[in-house]
Amino acid sequence: LDASVGASIFLKAEVFQRGGAFKFRGAFNRMSFLSDSERVRGVIAMSSGNHGQAVALCARLFGTSAVIVMPKDAPRSKMEAVEGYGAEIVTYDRYTEDRAEVVDRLVAARGLTPIPPYDDYQVMAGAGTVALELFEQVSALDVLVVPMSGGGLMAGCSTVFRALSPGTRIVGVEPFTGDDTKRSLEAGERVRIPVPRTIADGLQVDIPGVLTFEINRLTVDEVVTVSEESLVDAVAFLFGRMKVVVEPSGAAGVAALRSGSLRADGQRVGVVLSGGNVDLSLLVDWVAARPDV
Amino acid sequence: LDASVGASIFLKAEVFQRGGAFKFRGAFNRMSFLSDSERVRGVIAMSSGNHGQAVALCARLFGTSAVIVMPKDAPRSKMEAVEGYGAEIVTYDRYTEDRAEVVDRLVAARGLTPIPPYDDYQVMAGAGTVALELFEQVSALDVLVVPMSGGGLMAGCSTVFRALSPGTRIVGVEPFTGDDTKRSLEAGERVRIPVPRTIADGLQVDIPGVLTFEINRLTVDEVVTVSEESLVDAVAFLFGRMKVVVEPSGAAGVAALRSGSLRADGQRVGVVLSGGNVDLSLLVDWVAARPDV
């Protein structure tokens, strides 16, 4: 990897986190603040997958129940994992329904406590422990690369680095088709885009979070975008040469570096591999569509 | 994994070793003993894949050249990796030709030094550092599980555990179709079997090594066998739930535990994942043939 990029790369492999992604950190931190009566009524989360798994798992750990609202085209492996943790799944159509309304109805009817996927200070703080650990493990980095969706992982991680390593260049990565944060930073305000169609299902939001954007506009130096092809290349490279299973969203940082969207010649670069929940059959379809990988 | 097996499992992930498998350890140790004149002439190795990669990589590190003799049906990824390290490949037909003769011809013609894949004390000692590290990392184990092919990994690992942890039960794993060591231990002498056809291409030898067998007959408590189906299940489980890429040979220990070939209820079990060099397309074919995985 170092040779192919021309830099010293340090991968923070959140694929090995409980639930297979960094999302456990934010959900656990948020749910540790539940009151006794909130725990009795249960929690609810809307999620394209990894956040749902994290909330389902944490609900079990905290002895409460969870309803997970998922798009009906979410990867099968993610649905099965949520059910495996004992949570209830409610599905919606991500191209025609407003998931927030689906959640609001359930909250009103059952008195559930929403666990936001990113737009919450306790969730962001939990996610930021990714960067805290990475800093403790490898210290000085010239560049920190973080995939961006709602922006919670970046808000937590960039806050940590701005405090502990202010000279580090902080770079977000989005799919080319899902560049809502890049556009928002350029516009100086939150910009909504059409729901992006990308294999990076974890990066498929259409607008940055309110709270996350207020932080990221101050902390992030740059957002770069990556093509679908470079996401497949990165997933295949991480599989074949690093022996790590990473989902396309999680491989966005490696995609940016290997494709040249992000140049970091000779630098020390920390890259967050944010999650590894990918169906083998999907991985194969993507690679088959690119026989040169 | 613990829940599915009913034991506390500690995976020693040699997939993250240089070259993607434990083989680097033995090759490096052996090649550190090369004389100056041997280094000038170069080395040769016969290998179904991972040993070849290790020797090719070590040749570069020691500033010498390597010829790797490989079966012509070896996985493409392994051939490409060997070439990527700058070694020369000579192929043979594993069902009709004697690979030892192919090597002997090249040794005689070019004055190359053979680096044996397992039947060599320095190679075994290098491989044994897998167990030494595992012992330092997790100390007391009730059971140590090691895939067996020529027996070099087992000879090194079992020697370490017999010295440092004599009470640990030492279990080898072979494919059901490639049970040469199991038969040899039962017979009290080396037994040759037909070259096994198995997806575990790294465990495809037909007879234990001479030196390795003399050690393993004294150190190994038991050899269990696993089916092809359980190898696929183990590879798929390690991919889907552990996010680690493991080749069928490397997953033999997990296959034994998950299939019930090896019972270790409530025990602390160390399992060597010996390598991770697997083509994505092959992995898919295997899983597709077992749709319930």
Contacts between the chains, C-beta under 8 A, distances in Angstrom:
chain1	res1	chain2	res2	distance
A	13	B	243	8.0
A	15	B	243	4.1
A	16	B	243	6.1
A	20	B	241	7.9
A	20	B	243	6.2
A	77	B	240	6.5
A	236	B	280	6.9
A	239	B	245	5.6
A	239	B	280	6.1
A	240	B	77	6.4
A	240	B	245	7.9
A	240	B	280	6.9
A	241	B	20	7.9
A	243	B	13	8.0
A	243	B	15	4.1
A	243	B	16	6.2
A	243	B	20	6.2
A	243	B	244	6.4
A	243	B	245	4.1
A	243	B	246	7.7
A	243	B	276	3.9
A	244	B	243	6.4
A	244	B	244	7.1
A	244	B	245	6.8
A	245	B	239	5.6
A	245	B	240	7.9
A	245	B	243	4.1
A	245	B	244	6.9
A	245	B	245	6.3
A	246	B	243	7.7
A	276	B	243	3.9
A	280	B	236	6.9
A	280	B	239	6.1
A	280	B	240	6.9
A	280	B	283	7.1
A	280	B	284	6.8
A	280	B	287	5.9
A	281	B	284	7.6
A	281	B	287	7.9
A	283	B	280	7.1
A	284	B	280	6.8
A	284	B	281	7.6
A	284	B	284	4.4
A	287	B	280	5.9
A	287	B	281	7.9
